[in-house]
Amino acid sequence: MSEEKPSEKEIVLVLHSVLYALQDALGEPGNKVLIYTARKIPLILGKFGFSFEKDKSPEENVLKFLSILEETELISDVEFSRIDENTFELKIGKCSLADTKVHEVLKPERVFCPYAIAVASIIREIISEDVVLIESEFTETGSIAKMRAYKYVVV
């Protein structure tokens, strides 16, 4: 019996798959999962030592988080920007999980990138409004996700 622990990449792959399955089971673009998850992720990130800096902008907090992910080499060629007052865009040029062909296998037409959900949770924590993913595109090597902040969300 092997005592080898799973790698970080293997753990993230499993979490990606579970989140995709949950979203797909709802039979809709997973905003219910997104809202629920976005409210819980800050608690989990805190356990890994990531702290939110409410005196800084959402962009500064998100870029801090993304730099940590880039250091792990899980993602690279990342861009995050504010399109307008309430709309943001996350572009992941290269995701190491896309190398596993997870996008092709799971056929994520109706689901959102889990990294985008984490980013939405950071924005939510900083501006105290719910953030909904409004568009998500999976590419062969990464993803593009747009999200929008709302004062009130009904799910």
Summary of the structure (lengths in Angstrom):
residues: 155
radius of gyration: 15.0
end to end distance: 45.5
largest distance: 54.5
contacts: 454
relative contact order: 0.19
helix: 46%
strand: 23%
